[in-house]
Each structure stands twice: as C-alpha cells, then as structure tokens.
Amino acid sequence: MDEGRKRVLAIVAGILVARHLKTTDDLFDSRSSPRTESLVAAAVQWADRIMRKIDGVFGK
C-alpha cells in the first residue's frame, strides 16, 4: 500500500472515529480504552471498505 493511500485511509478513519467521540476529552485522551480501540479498529475496516468501493467504481 502506498503512502498516499495510507494517508487517505487515516483521514477517513479519523472522521469516522471522531463522529463517535462525545467530548473533547475523548478526543485528546492519550490513555487507551477498549471502547476507543474498538472504534478505531472498526473505523479502519470501514475506511478500507470505502476505498475498495471507490476503486471498484473509478478504477485503481
């Protein structure tokens, strides 16, 4: 996977995760929690699915 694609996946995943964080404390808390880890993992999976769908429509 090239660096540009990794950046796009990170941005999409970040947007998906940010929608579920309730407060700014959630956003800037450096401690890991099972909820946060689960949200990040799910967001990365969805971002990857979105990118594959875009590739399928517009070609890679």
Protein Blocks (a to p, Z undefined) as FASTA:
>chain_A
ZZklmmmmmmmmmmmmmmmpmbfklmmmmbdcfklmmmmmmmmmmmmmmmmmmmmmnoZZ
